[in-house]
Each structure stands twice: as structure tokens, then as C-alpha cells.
Amino acid sequence: MHEDSAPRRLRALRPAWKAAKDTGRGNSYEDEPLGGWLAGELVVRADFDRLRAYDIGTGAVRWTWPVPDRDVLVAVSQDANDGIALVLHHDDGRSTRGQLTVTAVDLATGKQLWSRDHHGRRLDYYPSTPHTALSGRRIAWIAEEHVESADPQDGAALWRSPLPGEAGNRDAWIMCVDPLVVVSTGHGRRGERRIFVLNDSGNVTASFALPAPYRKVELPAVVVNGMLVAKLVHPDDTSDDDERIGGFDLSTGKLCWERRPGGLSVQTLLPHRGRLLALHAFGGKVTALDARDGRVIARRRLRGSGAGLLRVAGDRFAVIGRSGSDYPVRVFHWR
């Protein structure tokens, strides 16, 4: 992706291909994808009941991995190091909750590499304020006034630390998993809202309060070049036109910049080649920014509509549709 100035008239990109719409999918939040990956010559979409891989050049379906038994996916790893994705799943028809399994899938072949039950641990997941997150390095979760971490492959406990700040387990959530960033909302309407960064031993290495007048931070969020970039909620914001994102320096906690993306809410924030990519609502625009100061480097308009998630590799990127009325996958080349 080459740097250029942000022109007033956006260059429009046509999709190289788009997968056929799946008429069997609905439009509720339960039908939204949990994530996806670009791995080698494949783009992989994660739905609640399956992973499906498409050839990045042609759009042909290369493989489908069904979630075992009656289980459904509740979370997937953001990254796919060495072409291996981790997925978290359970049987949502059971009366007991928290009986979860982590499975590793080879994205080149769609084959299951290993699976590990994490029974006996209560791992809850709420999409907007997740209490559980996973990556190739760890599973992290919030339960019973603690933050805990375990090795995803062998289930061994890595560490267990008290929740920082004023937060109880209902007042804290995980913003990022690598590095591990926890948000505390405090007690009551005047409780202190703080952001905490924890290291690989579970110790707090940075802690900072949200500056006035912001009420809270929301997903999406990502760490790029030592900057935590997230959606900011301002008391004067009444619509998507007012939505803001901001960058916090993780070494100082300072809010270094804020920006209104302009008319469309941000659905994905993604690091790429040291830059920050933002996909706007309805999948209609991608903006590349400098994460250190929020400066806009480039913008592109995407042909076709449909809300989505953004995944990128090199100069190719995929928009993964959010509902049954969207195309499941659209692939573009950055020009």
C-alpha cells in the first residue's frame, strides 16, 4: 500500500470478485461473522457454524470446516500466526454455560490440528464488551474479580491477577489481547473510567483515566506502534456523523489525537505496515492513517455496499459482509 495524500475526490476501487450471497443467512446480530483472515492465497470467513475459505484470486470455495457437533463459535483469534487460526466454541443449547473448547485450524487446508477443552472455567463472551479474548499466545478472561490467562494449547494456567482499579467482573472488559488491555468502568455513574495494560505476567504496566469529557471507549480498538486507537464516546455525539476515534500513547496514557472519520461510523481498525486502516460503516470507504498523530495518508471508496469487517495482506484486502443481505466476501486491490 503506497502512501499518498488524501484527495478531495476519492478514488473508487472495484471488487476483483465478490462471493455469491448466502440466502440461508439472516440479518440479525447472531448471523454476523466473528472474524476472518487472509492467509497465503486464501481469504477465510468465520461464521457461527463454520469457517469457509475462498481463493483470493478467483473467489472459488477451497474448503469448509464445520464447527463440531452442535457447537457454535463465540470468538476467534484476530491473528493467524503461521497460518493457524484459533477458534473458541461451545454448545449454546446446554443449560450450563462456560464449557468451552479451543480448536486450532490450519487455514491452508481447513484441517483441525488440535482441540483442547477448557471445562470448569467460566468464560463469558459479549461482542461489544468481551470478557474473553484469545490469540496464538493466550486465552484471557475476566471472572470472579480477577483477570486470568491460560495457554490455549495445553490449558495450563499462566497467571491470575486481581482486577485493577474499581472494577468488578461486571464493570470490566477486554479491549485488546496482544498486548492485553482491560477497560474498567468503575462503580456508579461517577465511577472512574480507566484503561489498564497488563504484561505477560499479569502485572499492570500502564494505567490511565479517560480524559474529560469522554464518557467511555468502545470497540473497535487496536494497538499500532505503541498507540491504542479506539472509538471515543463524547456526550455531544448524537449520530454517526459525530463519531470519533482517538489515539492514546500507551507509555504515557496521553490522548494524543482525536478525529471524526466523517459521516460514517468505523467498523474495523486494523494495523498494516505500520499504519492504521479504518473501514467505515457499510463497507463504503477505507482510510489509512498515521497512528501516531491521526494524520490521514490515503482514502479509497469501495464499489458496492454492505457493512463489513476488514482484513488485509499486502496490497489486497477483503471486506467480510456483516449480514445475509451483504456479499459474504469482497476482495479489492489497493491502487
MINU-877263 format. One record per residue: residue in one letter; x, y, z of N, C-alpha, C, CB in turn. Coordinates in steps of 0.02 Angstrom, whole numbers, plus 50000, padded with zeros to 5 digits. Glycine has a CB too. Example, Ala and Ser with C-alpha at 12.3 -4.5 7.8 and 13.67 -1.06 7.14 Angstrom:
2
a506604971650390506154977550390506604983550390505654977650452/s506424988850354506844994750357506455000250394507044997050286/
END
This chain:
335
m500434994050000500005000050000500445006250000499525000150061/h500395010149950500835015949942500525022049976500965017349867/e500945026050006500715032250036500545037349983501245035050084/d500025040949994499865046649952499445051549992499495044449888/s499355057449965498945062350000498215060449995499055069349973/a497795063250038497085061650038496715066449992496795062050111/p496525064249932496205068749885495495070349906496215065749816/r495245075949881494555077749896494065072949864494405084849873/r494225070949803493805066049770494125059149777493695067949695/l493765054549808494065048149824494105043749762493665044749878/r494665040349756494745035449703494315029349720495485033549693/a493925027149673493475021449684493815015049663492815022449647/l493745009949703494015003349688493444998449674494455000849747/r493514994849620493024989649604493254983049633492914989149528/p492794978949657493004972449683493284967949628492424968949718/a493824964549643494094959649597493604953849589494784957049621/w493264952249644492714947349642492314948049706492994940049634/k491724945249706491304945049765490944938349767490804951049766/a490934935349827490614928949835489854929649830490804925749902/a489524924449805488794924549799488464925249867488544918249763/k487924929049870487564929849933487274923249957487004935149926/d487274922350022487024916250053486314917650077487474913950112/t485824915250039485124916650056484904913150120484674914549998/g485284908350143485104904850204485314908650267485414898150205/r485674914050259485894918050317485404923650329486604920850305/g485304925250394484854930750412485224937250420484484929050475/n484864942150450485144948850458485194950850532484714953850421/s485124946050578485184947650649485914947550669484774942750691/y486034950150730486724950250754487014943250761486764953950821/e486574938250771486814931350777487094928650712486254926850802/d486924931850656487164929650591487794933350569486624930550539/e488024938050610488624941850591489244937450598488684948050635/p489734938450555490354934550560490734936450624490804935750499/l491114931650648491524932950708492214935350690491564926750750/g492404934850626493054937050605493254933850540493584935550658/g493894933850526494144931050464494884932450457493764933850404/w495184929450405495904930050396496074930050322496274924350432/l496624933350304496944932550239497574928550252497094939450204/a497614922650223498184918150236498404915150170497994912650287/g499004916950148499254914450084498804916750027499304906750085/e498554911949990498114913549933497384912449950498304909349874/l497214912750015496534911550036496274917250079496484904950075/v495634918550075495284922850122494764918550157494964929150087/v494774918650223494354914150263493864918250304494794909650308/r493234916150301492704919450339492474914850395492104921350293/a492394917650456492174913850514491454915550532492644915150574/d491004910850522490304911550544490194907350606489814909350487/f489604907950635489474904550698489514896950692488804906450725/d489394894250631489364887050622489894884250576488694885250596/r490344888550549490844885950503491384891050489490504883850437/l491954888550463492454892650429492414890750355493174891450459/r492474895750312492454894450240493014898450206491764896250209/a493404895050164493974898150131493834899050057494604893850140/y494014904950032493934906649961494624907949931493474912849952/d494714905949868495314907649831495344915149822495334903949762/i495894918349844495924925549843495944928349772496524928049882/g496154924149724496184926549655495534925749617496724922849619/t495154920349632494554918749592493904918949631494634912049560/g493944918149697493334917749737493054910749744492814922249709/a493364905849712493124898949718493194896449790493504894349669/v492684892749814492724889849881493224884249881492024887349904/r493724884549926494254879549929494124874349983494924882849941/w493844876450039493674871550090493174874650139494294869150128/t492824870350176492364872450228492494868050289491624871950205/w492584871150347492674867550410492054868650453493324869750448/p491634863550463491044864450506491234864150579490524859050491/v490934868450619491044868250691490774861650718490694874350727/p491154857950759490964851150778490294850850816491504848150820/d489964845150805489354843350842488834848950836489514842050917/r488544851050892488064856550891488374863050917487454854750933/d489024863250922489354869150948489284875050901490094867750960/v489364881050929489394887250890490014891050911488744891550901/l490294894850865490864899150881490644904950924491204901650816/v491054906750973490924912651013491484917851006490844910651086/a492074915650982492624920350972493144917050928492934922751040/v493534921150893494094918650852494684923150863493894918250776/s495274920550850495884924550857495904929850802496514920150855/q496154935750820496234941050771496784939250722496394947650805/d497314936150747497884934450705497854927050686498544935950742/a498274925250638498334918250617499084917050605497904916750553/n499464917050659500184916150653500344909350622500534916850722/d500794909350574500994903150539500404899950504501304898250588/g499894903950487499324901150452498864896950494499564897150395/i498894897750560498474893850606498014898550644498914889650655/a497364897250640496864901150675496604897350735496284903050627/l496454900950789496144898050847495414900250851496524900050912/v494974895550867494264897050874494024894350941493854894050815/l493564898050971493274896251036492544894451023493334902051088/h492324888551046491634886351031491344882451089491614882150967/h490664882251091490314878351142489614876751116490274882251210/d489274872451152488584870551135488114875451171488424863151155/d487824880051133487404885151165486714882451183487334891151120/g486584876051168485954873051188485964869951257485754867851138/r486564869651287486624866751354486374871651406487334864751368/s486154868851462485924873151517486504876251554485494869051565/t487084873051552487674875851585488074879951536488114870251616/r488364885451559488754889751517489484889251535488514897051523/g489894891251490490604891651504490994885351488490704893251574/q490674880151463491024873951446491294874751375490574867651452/l491874877851369492124879851304492714875651281492324887151305/t492804875551214493344871751183493724876451136493074865551145/v494384875951137494804879551090495064874651038495404883051127/t494994876450974495214872150919495674876150874494614869250880/a496204872950852496674876050804496524873150735497414874750824/v496464877550685496314875550616496864878050570495624878250594/d497124873650528497614875450477497244878850420498004869150452/l497384885250410497004889050360497184887150288497104896450370/a497754883950278497944881850211497524875950187498694879950208/t497324871650234496974865450215496274864850245497374859550237/g496124868750297495484867950331495464862050378494944867250281/k496044859250394496084853450438496164855650511496664848950417/q495834851950555495914853150627496574850350650495324850050666/l496984854550684497634852350708497604849550779498124858150705/w497244852950822497154850550890496554854050921497794851750933/s496314851150975495734853851010495834852851085495074850550985/r495654857851124495764857551196495144859951232496374861651216/d494854855651276494294857751318494534862051375493914851651345/h494174867351388494304871751445493714871451492494444879051422/h493504865351508492934864451553493134866251624492694857151550/g492624868251661492744870351730492914877651737493284866351760/r493024881051681493144888251682492544891851652493794890051643/r492344897051684491774900851660492034906351615491344903751719/l491984905451550492244910251501491644913251464492754906851452/d491464919351483490894922651451491134926851393490514926951502/y490684928051346490864932251289490274936551269491084927851228/y490384943051268489884947951246490214952051191489624952451305/p489944952151130490304955151074490524962351085489874954851013/s490094966451116490264973551123490734974851182489634977651132/t490704970751234491144971451292491394964451312490784975051353/p491844961551273492034954551284492394953451350492474952251228/h492204948051384492544945851445493054940451429492034943251495/t493074938151367493544932951346493854934951279493194926051340/a494504933851272494844935151208495394930051200495124942451205/l495574928551138496104923651127496544925551069495804916751115/s497154923151073497644924051020498064917651019498084930451031/g498564917550976499004911750975499414911051038499454912150916/r499464916351077499874916251138499484914851201500224922851145/r498844916751203498484916151267497734916151256498684921851314/i497384913451305496684914951317496664919451378496234908451326/a496304924851375496234929251433495494930051447496564936251420/w495324930151511494624930951529494554934351596494254924151529/i493964937051608493794940551671493264936351706493544947851658/a493394934651770492924930751808493084931551882492944923251788/e492544932351922492604932451995493134937352019492764925552020/e493084943451996493514948952019494244948152000493454949652093/h494384943951949495074942851928495124943051852495334936151955/v495734944451828495924943251759496364937051758496294949451727/e496214932451714496604926251711496834924951640496184920251737/s497364920851635497644919151570497874911851571498224923851551/a497764908451514497974901451507498274900351439497374896751519/d498694895251434498964893151370498404889951330499564888351379/p498274892151268497704889451231497784882151212497584893551169/q498414879751204498514873051179498484867751233499164872651143/d498824868951290498834863751341498384865451401499534862651365/g498084871551401497634873351454497964875451519497184867751468/a498624875451520498984877151582498864884451601499734875851574/a498734885551665498634892351689499294896251684498374892351762/l499254902251658499854906451652499904911251712499844910451587/w499354914551729499334918951786498614920751804499754925251773/r498534923451864497874925751889498004931851931497504920151931/s497684937451913497804943751948497144947051966498224948551904/p497114950652022496504954252040496344959451986496574957652108/l495704960551976495504965851929495784972551953494744966151921/p496084976351909496364982851930495824988051939496874985251880/g495974993151978495524998851986494904997052025495325001451918/e494355000552011493734999652047493304994052018493345005952046/a493514991151964493074986751926492924980251962493364985351859/g492294978251959492094971451973492044967751907491434971052013/n491894961251910491894957451848491344959651800491834950151862/r490844963251824490314965751780490484972751754489654965951817/d491014975651779491194982551761491834983051722491244986751823/a492094977351698492714977351660492634972951599493304974951704/w493034974551548493014970551487493684971051452492444972751439/i493804966451406494454965951372494414969551305494654958551361/m494844974551297494844978451236495304975351183495054985651250/c495904973251203496384970151158496704964351195496924975251133/v496954959451157497264953651189498024953551183496984947351159/d498304956551131499034956951123499224964051102499284951751070/p499454968351148499514967151219498824967051252499944972651251/l498804964451313498164963751349497964970551378498204958351405/v497394973051355497134979551377496444978451406497114984751318/v496344980651469495714979851505495424986651519495814975751570/v494764987351510494414993551523493994992651586493974995651463/s494044997351632493644997251693493155003151691494094997651756/t492515001751703492015007051702491895009951771491365004551673/g492185007051824492095009751891491405008251918492215017051891/h491265010751979490625009552011490175015752003490725007952086/g489555014651980489075020151976489205024751918489085024052040/r488765029551910488815034251854489415038851858488185038451849/r489695039751919490285043951927490905039951940490165048951983/g490865033451929491455029251938491995030951888491265021951932/e492615030151909493175031851866493245026751810493825032351907/r493295029251750493385025051692494125025051673492955027451632/r494425019151677495145018651667495305013051617495515017451733/i495895013751587496165008751542496815006151572496285011751470/f496884999451573497464996151602497804991751550497264991951664/v498464991851550498864987451507499224982551552499364991551463/l499164976051537499464970851578500004967251537498934965851603/n500544965251571501084961751536500964954151537501764963451567/d501464950451515501384943151509501374939651576501944940351468/s501494943251630501444940451697500814942651734502054942351738/g500404946651700499784949051731499864955251772499504943751773/n500454958451769500574964651806500374970651764501304965151827/v500094975751797499894981851763500524985951747499404985951807/t500624987451684501204991451663501014998551645501544988151604/a500384999851634500145006551619499425007051640500225008351543/s499235012951665498555014151687498395021551676498455012251762/f497835022951645497655029951634496905030651629497995032651570/a496675036451652495955038051652495765041151585495775042751710/l495125040251566494875043651507494835051151521494175040951486/p495095055151476495055062451487494355065051477495545066051440/a494185070251515493535073451505493525076551436493405078851561/p492955076751403492285074851428492065067851405491785079851405/y492535063651385492335057151357492045052751411492935053751324/r491505049351393491145045051440491425037951441490415044951423/k491635035551382491885028751379492225027651312491315023651389/v492565021951307492845019651244492465013451222493615018251250/e492465012151157492115006451130492535003051077491435008651101/l492344996951060492644993551003492384996650939492484986051005/p492784996350885493404992750878493994996350910493554991650804/a494514992450925495124995250954495714991050931495084995351032/v496304994250928496904990750904497504994450931496914990250826/v498064990950939498694994050959499154994050898499034990251018/v499395000050880499835000950823500415005550844499455003950761/n501025003150838501615007250854501575010550922501715012550800/g501365006750972501335009451040500745013951053501945013051054/m500285014451006499695018551014499075014051017499635023550956/l498655015251067498005011951071497495016451037497795010551146/v497205013950983496705017850945496035014550955496895018250868/a495525018450973494865015750988494335020950974494825013451061/k493725018650974493155023150966493035026851032492515019250945/l492925033351028492795037551086492065039651088493255043751086/v491765039651148491075041751155491065048451191490655036451195/h490835053551155490795060451180490065062051198491075065551127/p489935065651252489235067051271488845070951219489225070851335/d489185074551174488835078451123488705074451060489235084551106/d488965068351056488875064450995488185061350995489415058850991/t487815062850942487125060350937487015056050876486655066150935/s487495055450831487405051550771488085049150746487035055550716/d488065044950694488685042550664489105048250636488535037550609/d488775053850618489155059550591489625062450643488665065050566/d489465061450708489875064250762490385059350788489425066650818/e490385053250765490815048150794491555050050788490685041450760/r491935048150839492635049850842493055043650858492765055250896/i493665043650834494165038950856494755042950884494395034150798/g495135039850929495695043350959496265038750973495475046751023/g496865041650979497475037750991497785039451058497975038950935/f497885034351100498205035151165498915032351162497795031551221/d499385036151187500075033751193500095029051253500585039751201/l500255022551241500235017751295500795018851347500295010751267/s501305022451330501845023751378501675029351426502485025451341/t501245033851406501065039651449500325039951466501275045951415/g499905036651427499185037051437498875043251406499025036951509/k499275047351374499025053651346498605052351283499595058351330/l498035055751279497645055751217497985060551169496895057751230/c498335057851120498755061951076498355065051019499325057851048/w497825061750997497435064550942496735061650942497785063050876/e496285065150912495605062650901495385065050832495105065250957/r494955061250801494735062850734494025060450723495205059750681/r493635064650689492985062350665493095059250596492465068350661/p492955052850589493075049650524492685052750467492915042350527/g492105055750483491745059350431491145055750403492205060950376/g490585056250439489945054250411489785046850416489925056150342/l490265042650428490145035450432490515032550491490345031950366/s490165028350529490485025350587491025020450565489965021850631/v491505019250609492055014750595491885007750620492715017350627/q491955002750577491794995950596492404991650607491364992850543/t492964993350577493584989550587494174994350592493694984450530/l494614993050640495264996250645495784990750641495345000550712/l496294991750598496744986250583497444989050572496504982250522/p497964986050602498644988150587498874985050521499124986150643/h499254988950482499524986250419500134990350399498984986450363/r500714986950396501334990050375501484996350415501304991650301/g501364996050480501505001650524500985007150521502155004450507/r500465006250482499935011250477499295008650509499805013250403/l498795012850512498145011050538497635011450482497945015750596/l497265006050471496725005850422496055006050457496784999650376/a495605010050432494925010550459494425009050404494795017550489/l493985004250416493435002850370492815006050398493324995150360/h492485010050358491895013750380491265009650369491845020450344/a490725011650403490095007950400489865006950329489565011650439/f489525001350319489254999250255489804997450205488815004750226/g490424996850229490964994650186491104999250128490824987850161/g490955005650135490995010150079491635014150073490445014750081/k492055014150125492665018250122493195015250168492505025550143/v493825015550145494395013550185494855019650192494775007550154/t495085021050253495535026550266496175023750297495205031850312/a496755025950272497405024250301497645030350339497915022150246/l497845029350403498065034750446498735033150477497545036150500/d499085038350498499675037650540499435037050612500175043750531/a499565031350644499295030250711499595034950763499425023050732/r500185037850750500495042150799500155048850806501215043150782/d499875051450751499575058150754498885058550722500025063050721/g498625053050695497965053050665497945056050596497495056650709/r498525057650568498545060750502498295055850448499255063250485/v497855058350405497595054250350498115053750295496935057050323/i498285047650276498775046450223498435045250156499225040450241/a497905041450158497555039750095496845037650111497915034250056/r496415038450062495725036050067495545032650001495225041750083/r495115027750006494835024449947494095023049958495225017949931/r493715023949905492995022149907492925015249876492555027449869/l492505011149906492415004249883491745003649846492444999349942/r491775001049787491164999849749490744994549783491324997749676/g490084995649783489634990849815489514992749887489914983849811/s488944990649914488774992349982488804986150025488064995549985/g488674987050089488674981550135489174982650192488834975150099/a488914982450254489354983150311489824977250316488944983850376/g490394978150349490854972550349491444973350396491094971350282/l491844968050397492484967950431493034968350379492564961550475/l493604971250398494164972050352494724967450370494404979350351/r495004964050320495614960150328496064961750270495454952450332/v496734961950282497184964350231497834960450232497324971850240/a498124959550173498784956550165499094959550102498754948750161/g499674962850110499984966050053499534971450025500144960949999/d499444971349959499014976349926498314973649913499324978449861/r498154967949941497484965149933497124965249999497524957949905/f496494966949997496114966850059495414964250045496084973850090/a495114961450098494454958350093493984961850141494494950750108/v493364962850118492824965250160492354959450172492454971450128/i492284957450234491864951850253491184954550274492184947650310/g490654952850237489994955650248489704953950315489524953250194/r489294958450342489034957750409488364954150414488974964350440/s487994953450359487334950450364487174946550300486794955750376/g486604943050301486414938950244486264942950182485834934950262/s486104949250189485964953450131486604956250100485504959150150/d487174955250132487814957550105488164951950068488274960250162/y488634953750026489064948649997489514945750052489494951449938/p489574939150057489984936250111490704938850112489984928750106/v490994939450051491684941850045491734945949981492184935950044/r492074951649985492274955549926493024956849931491874962249920/v493384955749878494114956749877494294962449831494474950249856/f494744966849855494964972649817495724972849813494694979149850/h495984976349764496694977949759496774985449771496984975749689/w497234987149816497364994249830497754997349772497744995149896/r497485002649746497825006249692497835013649708497475004949624/
END
